[in-house]
Amino acid sequence: MTIYPKLIMDALATVVYAGTKKNLVESGMVADTPSINGMKVTVVLLFPRDTDPFMKSTIKAAEAAIHYHVSKDVEVTIKTEFKSAPRPENAKLLPQVKNIIAVSSGKGGVGKSTVSANLAIALARLGYKVGLLDTDIFGPSIPKMFNVEDARPYAVKKDGRDLIAPVEAYGVKLLSIGFFVNPDTATLWRGGMATSALKQLIADADWGELDYFILDTPPGTSDIHLTLLQTLSITGAVIVSTPQQVALADARKGVDMYKNEKVNVPILGLIENMAWFTPKELPENRYYIFGKEGCKKLAEELNVPLLAQIPLVQGICESGDNGKPAATDSDSMTGLAFINLAQSVVTVVNRRNKEQPATKIVEVK
């Protein structure tokens, strides 16, 4: 039997690549004319990246198609090439990022995303290069808070790799899964899909040079947190809580997660959000509707700094909903509070970097 390249190409044309929903030939994935030496056939398939989730199944399907449509006696060798250079190892990720700050909370609803957004903007207003990653895969809120819900990041070619260009707003580079999914549809993903998407937002994005990379983490302790700890050397964590006892109990768990001997991420400090309520018409009045100074007492107990006490003001909620966070107005009471918070974070990060070694990435076992 004589085998011709067209026979092989016709067989490959029956294999559909899940990434494009087209066959291998239409998708331009056959990198060169198949090499034929008697009954030995070598095919080179071109994939978008070395982490392509459909690679193994596509290779098996291509082999099976050649055996079925040409001959079961054909000895098939399939080689792979990649359009994009391979992703760097975790230890070499984000080489131009100086400090990575995880903003966490043990409990939902304490204003962690609001704090993350305003902290990022306040740092940018102080003159630092800042990136903000919304790591809450199932409940992304950063696009709305920055009024960029309709933004769609585009790809850029850099160092032989196809990278996602972050969206920029208020001097901050932003990425969120919210840019890639329907905002009105629930994200029904298993843990593996969520962590894979998160890794892409970190490793396959053009973050460039940053002084501060803020991670807005989901509430609680989950796969997402573990993925971050296994992927990035986190400079330190700040814990957000309200003064009420239920939130403080969960804040302790957040602190414990980072202080775990296998994790060892320094706690930079606590932020007491919704510390008191101040009516717009009575700016001098304070009403402690969630309790008084609970987070301050916890900080003293844990021997970590209390970085800020942020009041509960109607304007903070309105500004977030309107896509113009409070920190954009440094003349307002709340804007000034976030500028002060940013200055406190800079101080504790500088002290941490002088006194402690870099955080080690948690090893996968």
URUR-V408916 format. One record per helix or strand of 3 or more residues. SS is the DSSP state (2 for helix, 1 for strand). FROM is the first residue (numbers start at 1). TO is the last residue. If there is no record, write none. Layout:
ss=SS from=FROM to=TO
ss=SS from=FROM to=TO
//
This chain:
ss=2 from=5 to=12
ss=1 from=35 to=37
ss=1 from=40 to=47
ss=2 from=55 to=69
ss=1 from=75 to=82
ss=2 from=90 to=92
ss=1 from=97 to=104
ss=2 from=112 to=125
ss=1 from=130 to=134
ss=2 from=142 to=145
ss=1 from=155 to=158
ss=1 from=161 to=164
ss=1 from=167 to=169
ss=1 from=172 to=176
ss=2 from=177 to=179
ss=2 from=191 to=203
ss=1 from=210 to=216
ss=2 from=223 to=231
ss=1 from=236 to=241
ss=2 from=245 to=259
ss=1 from=267 to=277
ss=2 from=294 to=302
ss=1 from=306 to=312
ss=2 from=314 to=321
ss=2 from=326 to=328
ss=2 from=333 to=355
//
